[in-house]
Amino acid sequence: AAMPGNVGVVHVLSEAGEGWEGRRGRVSAEVIRDSAGDLLADADVFLCGPPPMMEALSEALRECGVAKRRIHTERFAL
């Protein structure tokens, strides 16, 4: 609720229960394009997560045309 109006959140669950009505699976270039559309060209994207997820998302973002310098990451491992 405290996010600025130009910030959106899209929940994608890889292991969703029967009642989940949102996106399922993993975040892909298709999910990114569907969710962010025309905002990608000028977007700065901030990612935080385990290394395999970060690598996959960074690659998907690059596939969507996001410049490498606009992808900001914070990696962690459990």
Backbone atoms as SQL, in Angstrom:
CREATE TABLE atoms (id INTEGER PRIMARY KEY, chain TEXT, resi INTEGER, resn TEXT, atom TEXT, x REAL, y REAL, z REAL);
INSERT INTO atoms VALUES
  (1, 'A', 1, 'ALA', 'N', 0.816, -1.197, 0.000),
  (2, 'A', 1, 'ALA', 'CA', 0.000, 0.000, 0.000),
  (3, 'A', 1, 'ALA', 'C', 0.864, 1.267, 0.000),
  (4, 'A', 2, 'ALA', 'N', 2.070, 1.182, 0.521),
  (5, 'A', 2, 'ALA', 'CA', 2.938, 2.353, 0.597),
  (6, 'A', 2, 'ALA', 'C', 3.761, 2.568, -0.669),
  (7, 'A', 3, 'MET', 'N', 3.613, 1.725, -1.658),
  (8, 'A', 3, 'MET', 'CA', 4.382, 1.852, -2.893),
  (9, 'A', 3, 'MET', 'C', 3.853, 3.011, -3.731),
  (10, 'A', 4, 'PRO', 'N', 4.749, 3.671, -4.471),
  (11, 'A', 4, 'PRO', 'CA', 4.297, 4.731, -5.380),
  (12, 'A', 4, 'PRO', 'C', 3.372, 4.144, -6.453),
  (13, 'A', 5, 'GLY', 'N', 2.578, 4.974, -7.064),
  (14, 'A', 5, 'GLY', 'CA', 1.620, 4.534, -8.071),
  (15, 'A', 5, 'GLY', 'C', 2.241, 3.905, -9.296),
  (16, 'A', 6, 'ASN', 'N', 3.516, 4.194, -9.569),
  (17, 'A', 6, 'ASN', 'CA', 4.160, 3.633, -10.752),
  (18, 'A', 6, 'ASN', 'C', 4.883, 2.314, -10.468),
  (19, 'A', 7, 'VAL', 'N', 4.675, 1.755, -9.278),
  (20, 'A', 7, 'VAL', 'CA', 5.289, 0.484, -8.906),
  (21, 'A', 7, 'VAL', 'C', 4.191, -0.563, -8.789),
  (22, 'A', 8, 'GLY', 'N', 4.422, -1.702, -9.411),
  (23, 'A', 8, 'GLY', 'CA', 3.443, -2.780, -9.346),
  (24, 'A', 8, 'GLY', 'C', 4.079, -4.054, -8.848),
  (25, 'A', 9, 'VAL', 'N', 3.271, -4.925, -8.301),
  (26, 'A', 9, 'VAL', 'CA', 3.732, -6.213, -7.817),
  (27, 'A', 9, 'VAL', 'C', 2.918, -7.291, -8.500),
  (28, 'A', 10, 'VAL', 'N', 3.595, -8.277, -9.048),
  (29, 'A', 10, 'VAL', 'CA', 2.941, -9.421, -9.670),
  (30, 'A', 10, 'VAL', 'C', 3.446, -10.659, -8.941),
  (31, 'A', 11, 'HIS', 'N', 2.548, -11.373, -8.317),
  (32, 'A', 11, 'HIS', 'CA', 2.917, -12.588, -7.595),
  (33, 'A', 11, 'HIS', 'C', 2.844, -13.764, -8.553),
  (34, 'A', 12, 'VAL', 'N', 3.924, -14.542, -8.602),
  (35, 'A', 12, 'VAL', 'CA', 3.986, -15.753, -9.433),
  (36, 'A', 12, 'VAL', 'C', 4.435, -16.876, -8.502),
  (37, 'A', 13, 'LEU', 'N', 3.568, -17.866, -8.303),
  (38, 'A', 13, 'LEU', 'CA', 3.875, -18.945, -7.373),
  (39, 'A', 13, 'LEU', 'C', 4.212, -20.223, -8.127),
  (40, 'A', 14, 'SER', 'N', 5.349, -20.821, -7.796),
  (41, 'A', 14, 'SER', 'CA', 5.734, -22.074, -8.443),
  (42, 'A', 14, 'SER', 'C', 4.999, -23.253, -7.827),
  (43, 'A', 15, 'GLU', 'N', 4.570, -23.111, -6.585),
  (44, 'A', 15, 'GLU', 'CA', 3.835, -24.175, -5.908),
  (45, 'A', 15, 'GLU', 'C', 2.587, -23.562, -5.281),
  (46, 'A', 16, 'ALA', 'N', 1.583, -23.338, -6.092),
  (47, 'A', 16, 'ALA', 'CA', 0.357, -22.679, -5.639),
  (48, 'A', 16, 'ALA', 'C', -0.693, -23.717, -5.247),
  (49, 'A', 17, 'GLY', 'N', -1.460, -23.377, -4.231),
  (50, 'A', 17, 'GLY', 'CA', -2.557, -24.235, -3.813),
  (51, 'A', 17, 'GLY', 'C', -3.744, -24.113, -4.760),
  (52, 'A', 18, 'GLU', 'N', -4.740, -24.940, -4.534),
  (53, 'A', 18, 'GLU', 'CA', -5.916, -24.971, -5.406),
  (54, 'A', 18, 'GLU', 'C', -6.642, -23.641, -5.485),
  (55, 'A', 19, 'GLY', 'N', -6.646, -22.860, -4.420),
  (56, 'A', 19, 'GLY', 'CA', -7.373, -21.600, -4.401),
  (57, 'A', 19, 'GLY', 'C', -6.662, -20.440, -5.083),
  (58, 'A', 20, 'TRP', 'N', -5.408, -20.627, -5.471),
  (59, 'A', 20, 'TRP', 'CA', -4.631, -19.543, -6.079),
  (60, 'A', 20, 'TRP', 'C', -5.160, -19.238, -7.474),
  (61, 'A', 21, 'GLU', 'N', -5.455, -17.967, -7.724),
  (62, 'A', 21, 'GLU', 'CA', -5.993, -17.552, -9.019),
  (63, 'A', 21, 'GLU', 'C', -5.005, -16.728, -9.838),
  (64, 'A', 22, 'GLY', 'N', -3.829, -16.479, -9.273),
  (65, 'A', 22, 'GLY', 'CA', -2.821, -15.690, -9.976),
  (66, 'A', 22, 'GLY', 'C', -1.943, -16.550, -10.874),
  (67, 'A', 23, 'ARG', 'N', -0.831, -15.971, -11.289),
  (68, 'A', 23, 'ARG', 'CA', 0.108, -16.675, -12.167),
  (69, 'A', 23, 'ARG', 'C', 0.775, -17.829, -11.436),
  (70, 'A', 24, 'ARG', 'N', 1.033, -18.883, -12.197),
  (71, 'A', 24, 'ARG', 'CA', 1.707, -20.072, -11.666),
  (72, 'A', 24, 'ARG', 'C', 2.963, -20.344, -12.481),
  (73, 'A', 25, 'GLY', 'N', 3.912, -21.013, -11.863),
  (74, 'A', 25, 'GLY', 'CA', 5.139, -21.393, -12.562),
  (75, 'A', 25, 'GLY', 'C', 6.303, -20.533, -12.134),
  (76, 'A', 26, 'ARG', 'N', 7.139, -20.207, -13.079),
  (77, 'A', 26, 'ARG', 'CA', 8.318, -19.374, -12.806),
  (78, 'A', 26, 'ARG', 'C', 8.233, -18.101, -13.645),
  (79, 'A', 27, 'VAL', 'N', 8.920, -17.076, -13.190),
  (80, 'A', 27, 'VAL', 'CA', 8.934, -15.818, -13.938),
  (81, 'A', 27, 'VAL', 'C', 9.785, -16.018, -15.190),
  (82, 'A', 28, 'SER', 'N', 9.220, -15.697, -16.322),
  (83, 'A', 28, 'SER', 'CA', 9.886, -15.850, -17.615),
  (84, 'A', 28, 'SER', 'C', 9.860, -14.509, -18.344),
  (85, 'A', 29, 'ALA', 'N', 10.509, -14.469, -19.489),
  (86, 'A', 29, 'ALA', 'CA', 10.471, -13.252, -20.309),
  (87, 'A', 29, 'ALA', 'C', 9.022, -12.919, -20.675),
  (88, 'A', 30, 'GLU', 'N', 8.223, -13.927, -20.949),
  (89, 'A', 30, 'GLU', 'CA', 6.809, -13.704, -21.291),
  (90, 'A', 30, 'GLU', 'C', 6.056, -13.059, -20.130),
  (91, 'A', 31, 'VAL', 'N', 6.266, -13.555, -18.923),
  (92, 'A', 31, 'VAL', 'CA', 5.606, -12.985, -17.744),
  (93, 'A', 31, 'VAL', 'C', 6.057, -11.538, -17.551),
  (94, 'A', 32, 'ILE', 'N', 7.346, -11.291, -17.733),
  (95, 'A', 32, 'ILE', 'CA', 7.878, -9.933, -17.569),
  (96, 'A', 32, 'ILE', 'C', 7.254, -8.991, -18.598),
  (97, 'A', 33, 'ARG', 'N', 7.225, -9.409, -19.855),
  (98, 'A', 33, 'ARG', 'CA', 6.630, -8.558, -20.899),
  (99, 'A', 33, 'ARG', 'C', 5.148, -8.310, -20.630),
  (100, 'A', 34, 'ASP', 'N', 4.413, -9.355, -20.244),
  (101, 'A', 34, 'ASP', 'CA', 2.979, -9.203, -19.961),
  (102, 'A', 34, 'ASP', 'C', 2.727, -8.261, -18.790),
  (103, 'A', 35, 'SER', 'N', 3.618, -8.289, -17.811),
  (104, 'A', 35, 'SER', 'CA', 3.417, -7.506, -16.591),
  (105, 'A', 35, 'SER', 'C', 3.935, -6.080, -16.693),
  (106, 'A', 36, 'ALA', 'N', 5.043, -5.884, -17.417),
  (107, 'A', 36, 'ALA', 'CA', 5.686, -4.562, -17.450),
  (108, 'A', 36, 'ALA', 'C', 5.515, -3.832, -18.769),
  (109, 'A', 37, 'GLY', 'N', 5.301, -4.565, -19.833),
  (110, 'A', 37, 'GLY', 'CA', 5.045, -3.958, -21.130),
  (111, 'A', 37, 'GLY', 'C', 6.029, -2.882, -21.529),
  (112, 'A', 38, 'ASP', 'N', 5.505, -1.700, -21.868),
  (113, 'A', 38, 'ASP', 'CA', 6.307, -0.591, -22.377),
  (114, 'A', 38, 'ASP', 'C', 7.222, 0.046, -21.332),
  (115, 'A', 39, 'LEU', 'N', 7.040, -0.293, -20.073),
  (116, 'A', 39, 'LEU', 'CA', 7.875, 0.292, -19.023),
  (117, 'A', 39, 'LEU', 'C', 9.307, -0.239, -19.045),
  (118, 'A', 40, 'LEU', 'N', 9.528, -1.363, -19.706),
  (119, 'A', 40, 'LEU', 'CA', 10.837, -2.013, -19.664),
  (120, 'A', 40, 'LEU', 'C', 11.960, -1.193, -20.279),
  (121, 'A', 41, 'ALA', 'N', 11.691, -0.434, -21.303),
  (122, 'A', 41, 'ALA', 'CA', 12.746, 0.290, -22.007),
  (123, 'A', 41, 'ALA', 'C', 13.526, 1.233, -21.100),
  (124, 'A', 42, 'ASP', 'N', 12.854, 1.868, -20.167),
  (125, 'A', 42, 'ASP', 'CA', 13.504, 2.840, -19.286),
  (126, 'A', 42, 'ASP', 'C', 13.558, 2.386, -17.837),
  (127, 'A', 43, 'ALA', 'N', 13.273, 1.109, -17.583),
  (128, 'A', 43, 'ALA', 'CA', 13.155, 0.629, -16.205),
  (129, 'A', 43, 'ALA', 'C', 14.501, 0.309, -15.575),
  (130, 'A', 44, 'ASP', 'N', 14.602, 0.602, -14.295),
  (131, 'A', 44, 'ASP', 'CA', 15.646, 0.047, -13.449),
  (132, 'A', 44, 'ASP', 'C', 14.958, -1.078, -12.688),
  (133, 'A', 45, 'VAL', 'N', 15.566, -2.261, -12.712),
  (134, 'A', 45, 'VAL', 'CA', 14.948, -3.429, -12.103),
  (135, 'A', 45, 'VAL', 'C', 15.822, -3.895, -10.951),
  (136, 'A', 46, 'PHE', 'N', 15.198, -4.146, -9.809),
  (137, 'A', 46, 'PHE', 'CA', 15.909, -4.576, -8.612),
  (138, 'A', 46, 'PHE', 'C', 15.476, -5.991, -8.271),
  (139, 'A', 47, 'LEU', 'N', 16.455, -6.895, -8.181),
  (140, 'A', 47, 'LEU', 'CA', 16.186, -8.303, -7.919),
  (141, 'A', 47, 'LEU', 'C', 16.936, -8.747, -6.674),
  (142, 'A', 48, 'CYS', 'N', 16.323, -9.626, -5.902),
  (143, 'A', 48, 'CYS', 'CA', 16.974, -10.194, -4.732),
  (144, 'A', 48, 'CYS', 'C', 16.538, -11.644, -4.633),
  (145, 'A', 49, 'GLY', 'N', 17.488, -12.544, -4.483),
  (146, 'A', 49, 'GLY', 'CA', 17.138, -13.946, -4.356),
  (147, 'A', 49, 'GLY', 'C', 18.337, -14.844, -4.502),
  (148, 'A', 50, 'PRO', 'N', 18.093, -16.152, -4.528),
  (149, 'A', 50, 'PRO', 'CA', 19.188, -17.109, -4.672),
  (150, 'A', 50, 'PRO', 'C', 19.796, -17.051, -6.081),
  (151, 'A', 51, 'PRO', 'N', 21.072, -17.413, -6.208),
  (152, 'A', 51, 'PRO', 'CA', 21.778, -17.290, -7.490),
  (153, 'A', 51, 'PRO', 'C', 21.067, -17.894, -8.704),
  (154, 'A', 52, 'PRO', 'N', 20.540, -19.114, -8.657),
  (155, 'A', 52, 'PRO', 'CA', 19.892, -19.640, -9.874),
  (156, 'A', 52, 'PRO', 'C', 18.712, -18.788, -10.343),
  (157, 'A', 53, 'MET', 'N', 17.923, -18.290, -9.397),
  (158, 'A', 53, 'MET', 'CA', 16.788, -17.437, -9.756),
  (159, 'A', 53, 'MET', 'C', 17.277, -16.123, -10.352),
  (160, 'A', 54, 'MET', 'N', 18.295, -15.539, -9.747),
  (161, 'A', 54, 'MET', 'CA', 18.816, -14.259, -10.211),
  (162, 'A', 54, 'MET', 'C', 19.374, -14.376, -11.631),
  (163, 'A', 55, 'GLU', 'N', 20.075, -15.471, -11.908),
  (164, 'A', 55, 'GLU', 'CA', 20.633, -15.676, -13.244),
  (165, 'A', 55, 'GLU', 'C', 19.519, -15.812, -14.276),
  (166, 'A', 56, 'ALA', 'N', 18.486, -16.593, -13.947),
  (167, 'A', 56, 'ALA', 'CA', 17.366, -16.790, -14.877),
  (168, 'A', 56, 'ALA', 'C', 16.620, -15.485, -15.122),
  (169, 'A', 57, 'LEU', 'N', 16.366, -14.719, -14.068),
  (170, 'A', 57, 'LEU', 'CA', 15.638, -13.454, -14.217),
  (171, 'A', 57, 'LEU', 'C', 16.464, -12.414, -14.964),
  (172, 'A', 58, 'SER', 'N', 17.753, -12.353, -14.682),
  (173, 'A', 58, 'SER', 'CA', 18.611, -11.399, -15.393),
  (174, 'A', 58, 'SER', 'C', 18.614, -11.716, -16.888),
  (175, 'A', 59, 'GLU', 'N', 18.691, -12.986, -17.234),
  (176, 'A', 59, 'GLU', 'CA', 18.667, -13.393, -18.639),
  (177, 'A', 59, 'GLU', 'C', 17.318, -13.048, -19.275),
  (178, 'A', 60, 'ALA', 'N', 16.229, -13.307, -18.565),
  (179, 'A', 60, 'ALA', 'CA', 14.895, -12.991, -19.090),
  (180, 'A', 60, 'ALA', 'C', 14.732, -11.485, -19.293),
  (181, 'A', 61, 'LEU', 'N', 15.242, -10.692, -18.362),
  (182, 'A', 61, 'LEU', 'CA', 15.162, -9.236, -18.488),
  (183, 'A', 61, 'LEU', 'C', 15.961, -8.742, -19.692),
  (184, 'A', 62, 'ARG', 'N', 17.148, -9.303, -19.888),
  (185, 'A', 62, 'ARG', 'CA', 17.963, -8.926, -21.049),
  (186, 'A', 62, 'ARG', 'C', 17.237, -9.293, -22.341),
  (187, 'A', 63, 'GLU', 'N', 16.573, -10.460, -22.340),
  (188, 'A', 63, 'GLU', 'CA', 15.793, -10.891, -23.501),
  (189, 'A', 63, 'GLU', 'C', 14.668, -9.906, -23.791),
  (190, 'A', 64, 'CYS', 'N', 14.181, -9.256, -22.742),
  (191, 'A', 64, 'CYS', 'CA', 13.105, -8.269, -22.888),
  (192, 'A', 64, 'CYS', 'C', 13.630, -6.883, -23.236),
  (193, 'A', 65, 'GLY', 'N', 14.943, -6.751, -23.359),
  (194, 'A', 65, 'GLY', 'CA', 15.522, -5.476, -23.762),
  (195, 'A', 65, 'GLY', 'C', 15.973, -4.575, -22.638),
  (196, 'A', 66, 'VAL', 'N', 15.996, -5.073, -21.407),
  (197, 'A', 66, 'VAL', 'CA', 16.464, -4.252, -20.282),
  (198, 'A', 66, 'VAL', 'C', 17.995, -4.242, -20.316),
  (199, 'A', 67, 'ALA', 'N', 18.567, -3.051, -20.311),
  (200, 'A', 67, 'ALA', 'CA', 20.026, -2.907, -20.347),
  (201, 'A', 67, 'ALA', 'C', 20.642, -3.504, -19.086),
  (202, 'A', 68, 'LYS', 'N', 21.783, -4.162, -19.248),
  (203, 'A', 68, 'LYS', 'CA', 22.469, -4.801, -18.120),
  (204, 'A', 68, 'LYS', 'C', 22.727, -3.809, -16.985),
  (205, 'A', 69, 'ARG', 'N', 23.062, -2.573, -17.337),
  (206, 'A', 69, 'ARG', 'CA', 23.358, -1.564, -16.304),
  (207, 'A', 69, 'ARG', 'C', 22.115, -1.169, -15.506),
  (208, 'A', 70, 'ARG', 'N', 20.933, -1.533, -15.977),
  (209, 'A', 70, 'ARG', 'CA', 19.686, -1.205, -15.281),
  (210, 'A', 70, 'ARG', 'C', 19.157, -2.362, -14.436),
  (211, 'A', 71, 'ILE', 'N', 19.902, -3.480, -14.423),
  (212, 'A', 71, 'ILE', 'CA', 19.510, -4.636, -13.611),
  (213, 'A', 71, 'ILE', 'C', 20.390, -4.653, -12.372),
  (214, 'A', 72, 'HIS', 'N', 19.776, -4.444, -11.228),
  (215, 'A', 72, 'HIS', 'CA', 20.484, -4.348, -9.951),
  (216, 'A', 72, 'HIS', 'C', 20.124, -5.589, -9.124),
  (217, 'A', 73, 'THR', 'N', 21.153, -6.275, -8.627),
  (218, 'A', 73, 'THR', 'CA', 20.892, -7.528, -7.937),
  (219, 'A', 73, 'THR', 'C', 21.501, -7.561, -6.542),
  (220, 'A', 74, 'GLU', 'N', 20.886, -8.362, -5.692),
  (221, 'A', 74, 'GLU', 'CA', 21.407, -8.685, -4.379),
  (222, 'A', 74, 'GLU', 'C', 21.214, -10.185, -4.218),
  (223, 'A', 75, 'ARG', 'N', 22.314, -10.916, -4.193),
  (224, 'A', 75, 'ARG', 'CA', 22.241, -12.376, -4.160),
  (225, 'A', 75, 'ARG', 'C', 22.346, -12.885, -2.728),
  (226, 'A', 76, 'PHE', 'N', 21.660, -13.992, -2.468),
  (227, 'A', 76, 'PHE', 'CA', 21.799, -14.665, -1.192),
  (228, 'A', 76, 'PHE', 'C', 21.571, -16.149, -1.397),
  (229, 'A', 77, 'ALA', 'N', 22.016, -16.949, -0.469),
  (230, 'A', 77, 'ALA', 'CA', 21.798, -18.396, -0.538),
  (231, 'A', 77, 'ALA', 'C', 21.233, -18.856, 0.795),
  (232, 'A', 78, 'LEU', 'N', 20.348, -19.807, 0.722),
  (233, 'A', 78, 'LEU', 'CA', 19.752, -20.359, 1.945),
  (234, 'A', 78, 'LEU', 'C', 20.562, -21.527, 2.433);
